[in-house]
C-alpha cells in the first residue's frame, strides 16, 4: 500500500513539474516590415526542443545548443539551461496575398507556451478572417495591435491583417473630424443658457436686449410686459416718459433691427414686438 502511494505521489510530482515547465515559457513575435523578430525566454529547461524556421537569421542563445534539420524547419535542442533566452528573425512566418498579410506559426513546442504577437504599426486586423485560435486577447499600446495567447497548445496560430491605404486613411480622418464637429455642436447647444431659449424655442430676453441702447431696452421690456407684446405709441410715451420725437427715432432703429413692427391706425400707431420670449 505504501509503495502504491509513493508511485502516485511521484506521478503527481512529475505532472506538476511538467505543468510548471510548460507555463514558464514565453515567446514574443514582433513584426517589423516583412520580418518577425522573435524572443523566447524560459526560467529553467531540461531536454528542451524548439522549432525554428529554415530562414532564421541572427540567432543568439545564452546556452549551448545543437540544431537538427535543414528543410522547412530546424529543431533547436538544448540539454539544460537556466534563464534561457533565444532571439532571431525570419521572413517565412509572414505571407502576403494582394493587400492582405498572414502571420502563420506552428506550435514550436510539444508543450504549452505563452505567445505574444505585435503587429506592425499602422496594421489593422482583417475582419473577414480574424485570428485563430479566437481565444487570443487583443489589445493595443497606442501604436500597434497586440495579441496574447496564454498556454497555447493548438496546431498553429493564424492572423490576417492589412494596412489602410492613403485614401482610406484620409476618409477615415474626415469622418472622425465630422463626428467631432457634430458632437461639439450638440454639446454647445445642450449647454446653452436657459434664458437664451424658452420651452417653445423663442428667443430669450437676454438675447433680445443684446446690443440695444438704454431707451431701446426700456421699450422692449415694456412691450414684453404688455398683453400680446404690443402697445399704442401714446401709452409708451406716457409710461416711459419718452418724447414723441425720441420714440420715433427709437422705433425706427428697432424696426431696422427686426425687433418690432409699427402698425398705423389713423393718427396713431401700434408698436408690436416681433421676437417673443
C-alpha positions as CSV (number, residue, x, y, z in Angstrom):
1,X,0.0,0.0,0.0
2,X,2.8,2.4,0.9
3,X,4.5,1.6,-2.4
4,X,1.4,2.5,-4.4
5,X,1.1,5.8,-2.6
6,X,4.7,6.5,-3.4
7,X,4.1,5.8,-7.1
8,X,1.0,8.0,-7.1
9,X,2.9,10.8,-5.4
10,X,5.8,10.5,-7.9
11,X,3.4,10.7,-10.9
12,X,1.7,13.8,-9.4
13,X,5.0,15.4,-8.8
14,X,6.1,14.8,-12.4
15,X,2.9,16.1,-13.8
16,X,3.2,19.2,-11.6
17,X,6.7,19.9,-12.7
18,X,5.7,19.4,-16.3
19,X,2.9,21.9,-15.9
20,X,5.2,24.5,-14.4
21,X,7.8,23.9,-17.1
22,X,5.2,24.4,-19.8
23,X,3.7,27.5,-18.3
24,X,7.0,29.4,-17.8
25,X,8.0,29.6,-21.5
26,X,7.2,32.9,-23.2
27,X,7.6,33.6,-27.0
28,X,7.3,37.1,-28.3
29,X,6.9,37.7,-32.1
30,X,7.2,41.3,-33.3
31,X,6.5,42.0,-36.9
32,X,8.6,44.9,-38.4
33,X,8.2,45.4,-42.2
34,X,8.2,41.9,-43.6
35,X,10.2,40.2,-40.8
36,X,9.2,38.6,-37.5
37,X,11.7,39.3,-34.7
38,X,11.4,36.5,-32.1
39,X,12.5,36.4,-28.5
40,X,11.9,33.2,-26.4
41,X,12.5,33.1,-22.6
42,X,12.3,30.4,-20.0
43,X,13.2,30.1,-16.4
44,X,14.6,26.6,-16.5
45,X,14.6,23.9,-19.1
46,X,15.7,20.3,-19.5
47,X,16.0,18.5,-22.9
48,X,14.4,21.5,-24.5
49,X,13.4,21.3,-28.2
50,X,12.2,24.3,-30.0
51,X,11.3,24.5,-33.7
52,X,12.7,27.4,-35.7
53,X,12.1,28.2,-39.5
54,X,14.6,27.3,-42.1
55,X,15.3,31.0,-42.9
56,X,16.2,32.1,-39.4
57,X,18.8,34.9,-39.1
58,X,20.9,36.5,-36.3
59,X,20.4,33.6,-33.9
60,X,21.5,34.3,-30.4
61,X,21.2,31.9,-27.5
62,X,22.7,32.2,-24.0
63,X,23.3,28.5,-23.7
64,X,25.0,25.6,-25.6
65,X,22.8,24.1,-28.3
66,X,22.7,22.0,-31.4
67,X,20.5,22.4,-34.5
68,X,19.0,19.5,-36.4
69,X,17.2,19.6,-39.8
70,X,17.6,22.0,-42.7
71,X,14.4,21.6,-44.7
72,X,11.3,23.7,-44.0
73,X,12.2,23.9,-40.3
74,X,15.1,23.2,-37.9
75,X,15.0,21.9,-34.4
76,X,16.9,23.7,-31.7
77,X,18.0,21.3,-29.0
78,X,19.2,22.4,-25.5
79,X,20.1,19.8,-22.9
80,X,19.8,22.1,-19.9
81,X,19.7,25.8,-19.2
82,X,18.5,28.4,-16.7
83,X,17.1,31.8,-17.5
84,X,17.2,30.8,-21.2
85,X,16.8,33.4,-23.9
86,X,16.7,32.8,-27.6
87,X,16.4,35.5,-30.3
88,X,16.4,35.5,-34.1
89,X,14.4,36.9,-37.0
90,X,12.7,35.2,-40.0
91,X,10.6,36.2,-43.0
92,X,8.8,32.8,-43.5
93,X,6.3,33.5,-40.7
94,X,4.7,36.1,-43.0
95,X,2.9,35.5,-46.2
96,X,1.1,38.0,-48.5
97,X,-1.8,37.8,-50.9
98,X,-2.9,41.1,-52.5
99,X,-3.3,43.7,-49.8
100,X,-3.6,41.1,-47.1
101,X,-0.8,39.7,-44.9
102,X,-0.9,36.4,-43.0
103,X,1.2,35.5,-39.9
104,X,1.4,31.7,-39.5
105,X,3.0,30.0,-36.6
106,X,3.1,26.3,-35.9
107,X,3.4,25.4,-32.2
108,X,7.2,25.3,-31.8
109,X,6.9,23.1,-28.7
110,X,5.3,19.9,-27.7
111,X,4.1,21.6,-24.6
112,X,2.1,24.8,-23.7
113,X,3.6,28.1,-24.5
114,X,2.6,31.7,-23.9
115,X,2.7,33.6,-27.2
116,X,2.6,37.4,-27.7
117,X,2.3,38.8,-31.3
118,X,2.8,42.5,-32.1
119,X,1.6,43.6,-35.5
120,X,3.3,46.4,-37.4
121,X,2.5,50.0,-36.8
122,X,-0.5,51.0,-39.0
123,X,-1.8,47.5,-39.4
124,X,-5.4,46.5,-38.7
125,X,-6.9,43.1,-38.3
126,X,-8.7,41.6,-41.3
127,X,-12.3,41.1,-40.0
128,X,-13.1,38.6,-42.7
129,X,-10.6,36.1,-41.3
130,X,-9.7,37.5,-37.9
131,X,-7.4,35.5,-35.6
132,X,-7.1,31.8,-34.9
133,X,-7.3,30.5,-32.2
134,X,-10.0,33.0,-31.3
135,X,-9.0,32.8,-27.6
136,X,-6.3,35.4,-28.2
137,X,-6.7,38.6,-26.2
138,X,-6.5,41.7,-28.4
139,X,-5.1,44.9,-27.0
140,X,-3.0,47.9,-28.2
141,X,-0.2,50.1,-26.9
142,X,-1.5,53.1,-28.8
143,X,0.7,52.4,-31.8
144,X,0.1,48.8,-32.8
145,X,-2.2,45.9,-32.1
146,X,-1.0,43.2,-29.7
147,X,-2.4,39.7,-29.4
148,X,-1.7,37.3,-26.5
149,X,-2.4,33.6,-26.3
150,X,-2.0,32.0,-22.8
151,X,-0.8,28.4,-22.6
152,X,-1.1,28.0,-26.4
153,X,-1.1,24.3,-27.4
154,X,-3.1,24.2,-30.7
155,X,-1.7,23.2,-34.0
156,X,-1.0,26.7,-35.3
157,X,-1.7,30.4,-35.0
158,X,-3.1,32.3,-38.0
159,X,-3.6,36.1,-38.0
160,X,-4.7,38.1,-41.1
161,X,-4.0,41.8,-41.2
162,X,-3.8,44.7,-43.7
163,X,-2.7,48.3,-43.9
164,X,-5.0,51.2,-44.6
165,X,-4.1,53.0,-47.8
166,X,-3.7,56.8,-48.0
167,X,-7.3,57.3,-49.4
168,X,-8.9,55.1,-46.7
169,X,-6.9,56.9,-44.0
170,X,-7.9,60.3,-45.5
171,X,-11.6,59.5,-45.5
172,X,-11.3,58.0,-42.0
173,X,-9.8,61.2,-40.7
174,X,-12.5,63.3,-42.4
175,X,-15.2,61.0,-40.8
176,X,-13.6,61.4,-37.4
177,X,-13.4,65.2,-37.8
178,X,-17.1,65.3,-38.9
179,X,-18.1,63.3,-35.8
180,X,-16.1,65.6,-33.5
181,X,-17.8,68.7,-35.1
182,X,-21.3,67.3,-34.7
183,X,-20.7,66.2,-31.1
184,X,-19.2,69.7,-30.4
185,X,-22.2,71.4,-31.9
186,X,-24.7,69.2,-30.0
187,X,-22.8,69.8,-26.8
188,X,-22.7,73.5,-27.2
189,X,-26.5,73.7,-27.8
190,X,-27.2,71.4,-24.9
191,X,-25.1,73.8,-22.7
192,X,-26.8,76.9,-24.0
193,X,-28.2,79.0,-21.1
194,X,-31.8,78.6,-20.3
195,X,-32.5,82.3,-20.7
196,X,-31.5,82.1,-24.4
197,X,-34.4,79.9,-25.3
198,X,-37.7,79.0,-23.7
199,X,-39.5,75.8,-23.9
200,X,-41.1,76.8,-27.2
201,X,-37.8,77.8,-28.9
202,X,-38.4,81.5,-28.7
203,X,-35.5,84.0,-28.2
204,X,-34.8,84.8,-24.6
205,X,-34.9,88.2,-23.0
206,X,-31.1,88.3,-22.7
207,X,-30.5,87.8,-26.4
208,X,-33.4,90.2,-27.2
209,X,-31.8,93.1,-25.3
210,X,-28.3,92.4,-26.5
211,X,-26.6,95.4,-28.3
212,X,-29.5,97.8,-27.6
213,X,-29.3,101.3,-26.3
214,X,-30.9,102.0,-22.9
215,X,-34.0,103.6,-24.2
216,X,-34.4,100.8,-26.7
217,X,-34.2,98.3,-23.9
218,X,-36.8,100.2,-22.0
219,X,-39.2,100.0,-24.9
220,X,-38.6,96.3,-25.5
221,X,-39.0,95.5,-21.7
222,X,-42.3,97.5,-21.7
223,X,-43.6,95.6,-24.7
224,X,-42.6,92.3,-23.1
225,X,-44.9,93.1,-20.1
226,X,-47.8,94.1,-22.3
227,X,-50.6,91.8,-23.5
228,X,-49.8,90.3,-26.9
229,X,-46.5,92.2,-26.6
230,X,-47.9,95.4,-28.2
231,X,-48.9,98.9,-27.2
232,X,-50.1,102.3,-28.6
233,X,-47.3,104.8,-29.1
234,X,-49.1,107.3,-26.8
235,X,-49.1,104.7,-24.0
236,X,-45.3,104.2,-24.4
237,X,-44.7,107.9,-24.3
238,X,-46.8,108.3,-21.1
239,X,-45.5,105.2,-19.3
240,X,-41.8,105.6,-20.1
241,X,-41.6,109.4,-20.2
242,X,-40.0,109.4,-23.7
243,X,-40.7,112.3,-26.0
244,X,-42.6,111.7,-29.2
245,X,-39.5,112.6,-31.3
246,X,-37.2,110.3,-29.4
247,X,-39.7,107.5,-29.5
248,X,-40.0,107.9,-33.3
249,X,-36.2,107.5,-33.7
250,X,-36.0,104.5,-31.3
251,X,-38.9,102.8,-33.1
252,X,-37.2,103.3,-36.4
253,X,-34.0,101.8,-35.0
254,X,-35.8,98.8,-33.5
255,X,-37.6,98.2,-36.8
256,X,-34.3,98.2,-38.7
257,X,-33.0,95.6,-36.2
258,X,-36.1,93.4,-36.9
259,X,-37.4,93.5,-33.3
260,X,-40.6,95.4,-33.7
261,X,-43.3,96.3,-36.2
262,X,-45.1,99.6,-36.5
263,X,-48.8,99.2,-37.4
264,X,-50.6,102.5,-38.4
265,X,-54.1,103.1,-37.1
266,X,-55.3,106.6,-38.3
267,X,-53.2,109.2,-36.5
268,X,-51.8,106.6,-34.0
269,X,-49.5,103.6,-34.3
270,X,-49.4,100.3,-32.5
271,X,-45.9,99.0,-31.8
272,X,-45.7,95.2,-31.7
273,X,-42.8,93.2,-30.6
274,X,-41.8,90.6,-33.2
275,X,-39.4,88.4,-31.3
276,X,-41.2,87.0,-28.3
277,X,-39.6,85.2,-25.3
